[in-house]
């Protein structure tokens, strides 16, 4: 492309000219000659370096940290591009199972000036509307509709400028035809949220997404940098297309009112489906007795409670630790985060390494939202790059989760510092999400010329 048709010939011209320039014997003039050559050729050298990335925009956006990947391809000052008034944003969630990601997207896109949002969702679970009703937003939710009517809504006017798919793997399958209609009959830009990066090799959703890619009207959002990296490096490389696209890292966080009080017990929290394929309960139950014994040694009249916040078929608990295991089942989201906010530590206890390379766990953002420090090792921090080290309990090499907790349970002052670090990190991330969304939407507006279309 640009690099082959323009830049390299120019560089060759300067190289030839420099070689044929006569050598001046006086040192002063030699220095002047060198300065002139560097000064005149440097812009072309920089252009060469810059253009070498143009063929690979879809790669370059993922290789930097999540804070930086939003400006890599911005070709204009963001503040100079006006957005439509109103800016119409449609948020879709057709599975009924990713309420928290939808809430995070509503909060992030709700920061857009002059925006108005319409939600299409299958259902509202566990009082999630109570949380979203407390968001402070520039772009209010104008209406909430069932995802079942989305295929009819695309035939109504006005059509959206922005479409946000909460679970893109499912939404593009379930709503393939209306999404194709929008592509053909509007200038809408799609933000496609990826949950399982390894599910994007083939399928109906991949076919539909690639149609948006060919038109240059889609950004992929991965819920952590490692899912974006896997998607770009190991999945998209199997597509028979080299059309560049943007893949962004998006940590799904939203604000919630939290209690300030601490628990009277040493609460260790695990969340999610009770299935043993999701969490390594055997290892956790085996080591819980060590933590109980260590707390008793401190003699601080504290007890240990392992709180399993989730749903499904309960794992079998050994009799010796039964009094220290609590099942918090099917809580509303306000109650869930209230309970989680008092946790001394959140235990990921992943049963599979998939959560570290190709899919993102909801445990990590939920812990930050609640202000509860996660028990982490270096590999987890390398995957969830938005998680600051000062906000986690660090495991030592070779430790199990419960060996680490037995070492850490007496550090109550350190817990308070980490709890505050979690809350500050969550606040910073949510503000950054809104800034990033503004940049992404502004870039889409510049490309799609929404101002001219309205």
C-alpha positions as CSV (number, residue, x, y, z in Angstrom):
1,X,0.0,0.0,0.0
2,X,1.4,3.5,1.0
3,X,4.7,2.1,2.1
4,X,5.4,0.4,-1.2
5,X,4.0,3.0,-3.6
6,X,5.4,6.1,-2.2
7,X,7.6,6.0,0.9
8,X,10.3,3.6,-0.2
9,X,11.0,5.3,-3.5
10,X,11.4,8.6,-1.7
11,X,13.8,7.0,0.8
12,X,15.8,5.6,-2.1
13,X,15.9,9.0,-3.7
14,X,17.3,10.6,-0.5
15,X,19.8,7.7,-0.1
16,X,21.1,8.1,-3.7
17,X,21.3,11.9,-3.3
18,X,23.2,11.6,-0.1
19,X,25.6,9.1,-1.6
20,X,26.3,11.5,-4.6
21,X,26.7,14.6,-2.5
22,X,30.3,15.7,-2.7
23,X,32.4,15.3,0.4
24,X,33.5,18.7,1.8
25,X,36.8,18.5,3.4
26,X,36.2,21.3,5.9
27,X,34.9,19.9,9.3
28,X,32.5,22.8,9.8
29,X,30.8,22.1,6.4
30,X,30.8,18.4,7.0
31,X,28.7,18.9,10.1
32,X,26.4,21.3,8.2
33,X,26.0,18.7,5.4
34,X,25.1,16.0,7.9
35,X,22.6,18.2,9.7
36,X,20.9,19.1,6.4
37,X,20.6,15.5,5.3
38,X,19.1,14.4,8.7
39,X,16.7,17.3,8.8
40,X,15.4,16.8,5.3
41,X,15.1,13.0,5.4
42,X,13.7,12.6,9.0
43,X,10.1,13.4,8.1
44,X,10.2,10.7,5.4
45,X,11.7,8.2,7.8
46,X,9.0,8.9,10.3
47,X,6.4,8.6,7.6
48,X,7.9,5.2,6.7
49,X,7.7,4.0,10.3
50,X,4.1,5.3,10.7
51,X,2.9,3.8,7.3
52,X,4.3,0.4,8.2
53,X,1.5,0.1,10.7
54,X,-1.3,1.2,8.4
55,X,-1.7,-2.2,6.9
56,X,-2.1,-3.6,10.4
57,X,-4.4,-1.3,12.3
58,X,-6.3,-4.3,13.6
59,X,-3.1,-5.5,15.3
60,X,-1.7,-2.2,16.4
61,X,-4.6,-1.3,18.6
62,X,-4.3,-4.3,20.8
63,X,-0.6,-4.4,21.6
64,X,-0.5,-1.5,23.9
65,X,-2.1,-1.2,27.3
66,X,-5.8,-0.5,27.4
67,X,-5.3,3.1,28.4
68,X,-3.3,3.8,25.2
69,X,-5.1,1.8,22.6
70,X,-7.8,4.4,21.9
71,X,-5.6,7.1,20.4
72,X,-3.3,5.1,18.2
73,X,-5.4,5.5,15.1
74,X,-7.0,8.9,15.8
75,X,-6.2,11.0,12.7
76,X,-7.9,14.2,13.9
77,X,-8.3,16.3,17.1
78,X,-11.3,14.6,18.8
79,X,-12.8,17.9,20.0
80,X,-13.0,19.3,16.5
81,X,-15.5,16.7,15.3
82,X,-19.1,17.5,16.3
83,X,-21.5,14.7,17.1
84,X,-25.2,14.7,16.0
85,X,-27.7,16.2,18.4
86,X,-29.3,14.0,19.4
87,X,-26.8,11.1,19.1
88,X,-29.0,8.0,18.9
89,X,-27.4,4.9,20.7
90,X,-29.1,1.5,20.7
91,X,-27.8,-1.1,23.2
92,X,-28.7,-4.7,22.6
93,X,-28.6,-7.7,24.9
94,X,-30.5,-10.7,23.6
95,X,-29.2,-13.5,25.9
96,X,-30.6,-12.3,29.3
97,X,-27.4,-13.3,31.0
98,X,-25.0,-10.4,30.9
99,X,-26.7,-7.8,33.0
100,X,-23.6,-6.3,34.4
101,X,-21.8,-5.8,31.1
102,X,-25.0,-4.1,29.8
103,X,-25.0,-1.9,32.9
104,X,-21.3,-1.0,32.3
105,X,-22.0,-0.1,28.6
106,X,-25.0,2.0,29.5
107,X,-22.9,3.9,32.0
108,X,-20.0,4.4,29.6
109,X,-22.1,5.4,26.6
110,X,-24.4,7.4,28.9
111,X,-21.5,9.9,29.2
112,X,-21.9,11.1,25.6
113,X,-23.0,14.7,25.1
114,X,-26.4,15.2,23.5
115,X,-27.0,11.4,23.4
116,X,-30.2,9.4,23.9
117,X,-30.2,5.7,24.4
118,X,-32.7,2.9,23.6
119,X,-32.2,-0.5,25.3
120,X,-33.3,-3.8,23.7
121,X,-32.9,-6.6,26.2
122,X,-34.4,-10.0,26.7
123,X,-35.0,-9.5,30.4
124,X,-33.9,-7.6,33.5
125,X,-32.6,-9.9,36.2
126,X,-31.8,-9.5,39.9
127,X,-33.0,-5.8,40.1
128,X,-30.4,-4.5,37.7
129,X,-32.6,-1.5,36.8
130,X,-32.3,-0.3,40.4
131,X,-28.6,0.1,39.8
132,X,-28.9,1.7,36.4
133,X,-31.5,4.1,37.7
134,X,-28.9,5.7,39.9
135,X,-26.4,6.4,37.1
136,X,-25.6,10.1,36.4
137,X,-25.7,10.4,32.6
138,X,-25.6,13.0,29.9
139,X,-27.4,10.5,27.5
140,X,-30.5,9.2,29.3
141,X,-32.2,5.9,28.5
142,X,-35.1,7.2,26.4
143,X,-36.9,3.8,26.2
144,X,-36.4,0.2,27.1
145,X,-37.8,-2.5,24.8
146,X,-37.6,-6.2,24.5
147,X,-34.9,-7.6,22.2
148,X,-37.6,-9.6,20.5
149,X,-38.9,-6.4,18.8
150,X,-35.4,-5.3,17.5
151,X,-36.1,-6.8,14.1
152,X,-39.2,-4.5,13.8
153,X,-37.4,-1.5,15.3
154,X,-34.9,-1.3,12.4
155,X,-37.7,-0.5,10.0
156,X,-38.7,2.5,12.1
157,X,-37.3,6.0,11.8
158,X,-35.0,7.5,13.0
159,X,-32.4,4.8,12.9
160,X,-29.4,4.8,15.3
161,X,-26.0,6.3,14.8
162,X,-24.4,3.8,17.3
163,X,-25.3,0.2,18.0
164,X,-23.8,-1.5,21.0
165,X,-24.0,-5.3,21.1
166,X,-23.6,-6.5,24.7
167,X,-23.0,-10.2,23.8
168,X,-21.9,-10.0,20.2
169,X,-21.4,-13.8,19.8
170,X,-25.1,-14.3,20.5
171,X,-26.6,-11.0,19.3
172,X,-25.3,-11.4,15.8
173,X,-26.7,-14.9,15.6
174,X,-30.1,-14.1,17.1
175,X,-30.5,-10.8,15.3
176,X,-28.5,-11.5,12.1
177,X,-31.1,-10.2,9.6
178,X,-31.9,-6.9,11.3
179,X,-28.2,-6.3,11.8
180,X,-27.6,-6.8,8.1
181,X,-30.5,-4.5,7.3
182,X,-29.0,-1.7,9.5
183,X,-25.7,-2.2,7.7
184,X,-27.3,-1.7,4.3
185,X,-29.8,1.0,5.2
186,X,-28.1,3.3,7.8
187,X,-24.7,4.8,8.6
188,X,-24.7,3.2,12.0
189,X,-21.4,2.1,13.6
190,X,-21.4,-1.2,15.6
191,X,-19.5,-1.8,18.9
192,X,-19.3,-5.5,19.2
193,X,-18.5,-6.9,22.7
194,X,-16.6,-10.2,22.8
195,X,-17.0,-12.5,25.7
196,X,-15.3,-15.7,24.3
197,X,-12.5,-14.8,21.9
198,X,-12.2,-18.5,20.8
199,X,-15.8,-18.5,19.5
200,X,-15.0,-16.2,16.6
201,X,-13.3,-18.6,14.1
202,X,-16.5,-19.3,12.1
203,X,-20.3,-19.2,12.4
204,X,-23.2,-17.0,11.5
205,X,-22.1,-14.3,13.9
206,X,-18.7,-14.2,12.3
207,X,-20.2,-13.9,8.8
208,X,-22.3,-10.9,9.9
209,X,-19.5,-9.2,11.8
210,X,-17.2,-9.5,8.8
211,X,-19.8,-7.8,6.6
212,X,-19.5,-4.8,9.0
213,X,-15.7,-5.1,8.9
214,X,-15.7,-4.8,5.1
215,X,-17.6,-1.6,5.4
216,X,-15.2,-0.2,8.1
217,X,-18.1,0.3,10.5
218,X,-17.3,-2.0,13.5
219,X,-15.2,-1.8,16.6
220,X,-14.6,-5.0,18.6
221,X,-14.6,-4.6,22.4
222,X,-12.8,-7.2,24.5
223,X,-13.6,-7.3,28.2
224,X,-9.9,-7.5,29.0
225,X,-6.7,-7.0,27.0
226,X,-5.9,-10.7,27.0
227,X,-9.2,-11.5,25.2
228,X,-8.5,-8.9,22.6
229,X,-5.0,-10.2,22.1
230,X,-6.3,-13.8,21.6
231,X,-9.0,-12.6,19.2
232,X,-6.6,-10.6,17.1
233,X,-3.6,-13.0,17.1
234,X,-5.2,-16.4,17.1
235,X,-8.7,-16.0,15.6
236,X,-8.9,-13.1,13.2
237,X,-5.7,-14.3,11.5
238,X,-7.8,-17.3,10.3
239,X,-10.2,-15.1,8.4
240,X,-9.6,-14.9,4.7
241,X,-9.7,-11.2,4.8
242,X,-7.0,-8.6,5.5
243,X,-9.4,-5.6,5.9
244,X,-8.2,-3.7,9.0
245,X,-10.5,-3.2,12.0
246,X,-10.2,-1.9,15.5
247,X,-10.2,-4.1,18.6
248,X,-10.3,-2.3,21.9
249,X,-10.0,-3.4,25.5
250,X,-13.0,-2.4,27.7
251,X,-13.1,-3.2,31.4
252,X,-16.8,-3.5,32.3
253,X,-17.3,-1.4,35.4
254,X,-20.2,0.8,36.7
255,X,-20.9,2.8,39.9
256,X,-22.9,1.5,42.8
257,X,-23.6,2.8,46.4
258,X,-21.5,0.7,48.8
259,X,-21.6,0.5,52.6
260,X,-18.6,1.8,54.5
261,X,-18.7,-0.7,57.3
262,X,-16.3,-3.7,57.6
263,X,-17.4,-7.3,58.2
264,X,-16.9,-8.7,61.7
265,X,-15.6,-11.9,60.1
266,X,-12.8,-12.7,57.7
267,X,-15.0,-13.0,54.6
268,X,-13.5,-14.8,51.6
269,X,-15.6,-14.6,48.5
270,X,-16.1,-16.7,45.4
271,X,-18.8,-15.9,42.8
272,X,-20.5,-17.4,39.8
273,X,-22.1,-20.6,38.7
274,X,-21.5,-23.3,41.4
275,X,-20.4,-25.8,38.7
276,X,-17.0,-27.3,39.4
277,X,-16.1,-26.6,35.7
278,X,-16.1,-22.9,36.7
279,X,-14.3,-22.9,40.1
280,X,-11.8,-25.2,41.7
281,X,-13.8,-26.0,44.9
282,X,-11.8,-29.1,45.8
283,X,-8.6,-27.1,46.3
284,X,-10.4,-24.3,48.1
285,X,-12.2,-26.6,50.5
286,X,-9.1,-28.5,51.2
287,X,-7.1,-25.5,52.3
288,X,-9.9,-23.6,54.2
289,X,-9.1,-25.4,57.4
290,X,-5.6,-23.8,57.4
291,X,-7.0,-20.3,57.2
292,X,-9.4,-21.1,60.1
293,X,-6.5,-22.3,62.3
294,X,-4.4,-19.3,61.5
295,X,-7.2,-16.8,62.5
296,X,-7.7,-18.7,65.7
297,X,-4.0,-18.3,66.5
298,X,-4.3,-14.5,66.3
299,X,-7.0,-14.6,69.0
300,X,-8.9,-11.6,67.7
301,X,-12.3,-13.1,68.1
302,X,-12.8,-13.2,64.4
303,X,-14.2,-16.1,62.4
304,X,-13.7,-17.2,58.8
305,X,-16.6,-17.3,56.4
306,X,-16.2,-18.6,52.8
307,X,-19.1,-16.9,51.0
308,X,-20.1,-18.6,47.7
309,X,-22.2,-16.0,45.8
310,X,-23.9,-17.6,42.9
311,X,-26.5,-20.1,41.7
312,X,-26.8,-23.7,40.5
313,X,-26.2,-27.1,42.0
314,X,-24.2,-26.6,45.2
315,X,-20.9,-28.4,45.6
316,X,-20.5,-30.9,48.4
317,X,-18.9,-29.3,51.5
318,X,-16.7,-31.5,53.8
319,X,-18.2,-31.8,57.3
320,X,-15.1,-30.3,59.0
321,X,-15.5,-26.9,57.4
322,X,-19.3,-26.8,57.0
323,X,-19.8,-24.1,59.6
324,X,-17.4,-21.8,57.7
325,X,-19.1,-22.1,54.2
326,X,-22.1,-19.8,53.4
327,X,-24.1,-20.1,50.2
328,X,-25.4,-16.7,49.2
329,X,-27.8,-17.7,46.4
330,X,-29.6,-15.7,43.8
331,X,-29.0,-12.3,45.4
332,X,-30.2,-9.1,43.8
333,X,-27.3,-7.1,42.4
334,X,-27.6,-4.4,45.1
335,X,-27.4,-7.1,47.8
336,X,-24.6,-9.0,45.9
337,X,-22.4,-5.9,45.8
338,X,-23.2,-5.0,49.4
339,X,-22.1,-8.4,50.6
340,X,-19.1,-8.4,48.3
341,X,-17.9,-5.0,49.5
342,X,-17.1,-6.4,53.0
343,X,-14.9,-9.3,51.6
344,X,-11.4,-9.5,53.0
345,X,-10.4,-11.2,49.7
346,X,-12.0,-12.4,46.5
347,X,-10.8,-15.7,45.3
348,X,-10.8,-16.2,41.5
349,X,-10.1,-20.0,41.8
350,X,-10.4,-20.5,38.1
351,X,-10.9,-24.2,37.2
352,X,-9.5,-23.5,33.7
353,X,-6.7,-21.4,32.2
354,X,-9.1,-20.1,29.6
355,X,-9.9,-17.2,31.9
356,X,-6.3,-16.1,31.5
357,X,-5.9,-16.2,27.8
358,X,-9.3,-16.2,25.8
359,X,-12.2,-15.3,28.0
360,X,-12.7,-12.7,30.7
361,X,-14.1,-13.5,34.2
362,X,-16.7,-11.3,35.7
363,X,-15.1,-11.9,39.1
364,X,-12.3,-9.3,38.4
365,X,-14.4,-6.2,37.5
366,X,-17.0,-7.1,40.1
367,X,-14.3,-7.1,42.8
368,X,-13.2,-3.6,41.8
369,X,-16.8,-2.3,41.7
370,X,-17.3,-3.6,45.2
371,X,-14.0,-2.4,46.5
372,X,-12.8,-5.9,47.5
373,X,-9.2,-6.9,46.8
374,X,-8.6,-9.9,44.6
375,X,-6.1,-12.7,45.4
376,X,-3.8,-12.6,42.4
377,X,-0.6,-13.9,41.0
378,X,1.6,-12.4,38.3
379,X,-0.2,-14.3,35.5
380,X,-3.5,-12.9,36.5
381,X,-2.2,-9.4,36.6
382,X,-0.6,-9.9,33.1
383,X,-4.0,-10.9,31.7
384,X,-6.2,-8.3,33.5
385,X,-3.9,-5.4,32.9
386,X,-6.4,-2.8,34.3
387,X,-6.1,-4.4,37.7
388,X,-3.5,-2.4,39.7
389,X,-1.1,-4.3,41.9
390,X,-1.7,-2.1,44.9
391,X,-5.4,-3.2,44.9
392,X,-4.7,-7.0,45.1
393,X,-3.4,-9.5,47.5
394,X,-0.3,-11.0,45.9
395,X,0.4,-14.7,46.0
396,X,4.0,-16.0,46.2
397,X,5.3,-18.5,43.6
398,X,4.2,-22.0,44.5
399,X,1.4,-20.9,46.9
400,X,-2.1,-22.2,46.7
401,X,-5.0,-19.7,47.3
402,X,-5.5,-20.9,50.8
403,X,-1.8,-21.0,51.7
404,X,-1.7,-17.3,50.6
405,X,-4.7,-16.5,52.7
406,X,-3.4,-18.2,55.8
407,X,-0.3,-15.9,55.4
408,X,-2.4,-12.7,54.9
409,X,-5.4,-12.9,57.2
410,X,-3.9,-10.9,60.0
411,X,-3.1,-7.9,57.9
412,X,-6.2,-5.8,58.6
413,X,-4.6,-2.4,58.1
414,X,-3.2,-3.5,54.7
415,X,-6.7,-4.7,53.8
416,X,-8.1,-1.2,54.4
417,X,-5.4,0.3,52.1
418,X,-6.2,-2.2,49.4
419,X,-9.9,-1.7,49.8
420,X,-9.4,2.0,49.2
421,X,-7.1,1.3,46.2
422,X,-9.8,-0.8,44.7
423,X,-12.4,1.9,44.9
424,X,-10.0,4.6,43.5
425,X,-9.1,2.3,40.6
426,X,-12.7,1.6,39.8
427,X,-13.5,5.3,39.8
428,X,-10.5,6.0,37.5
429,X,-11.5,3.2,35.1
430,X,-15.1,4.3,34.8
431,X,-14.0,7.9,34.0
432,X,-11.5,6.5,31.5
433,X,-14.2,4.3,29.9
434,X,-16.3,7.4,29.3
435,X,-13.4,9.3,27.8
436,X,-12.5,6.4,25.6
437,X,-16.1,5.9,24.4
438,X,-16.2,9.6,23.4
439,X,-13.0,9.1,21.3
440,X,-14.3,5.9,19.7
441,X,-17.7,7.4,18.8
442,X,-16.1,10.6,17.6
443,X,-13.8,8.6,15.3
444,X,-16.9,6.7,14.0
445,X,-18.7,10.0,13.4
446,X,-15.8,11.3,11.4
447,X,-15.7,8.3,9.2
448,X,-19.5,7.9,8.8
449,X,-20.3,11.6,8.4
450,X,-23.3,11.5,10.6
451,X,-23.6,15.3,10.7
452,X,-24.2,15.2,6.9
453,X,-26.7,12.4,7.1
454,X,-29.0,13.8,9.8
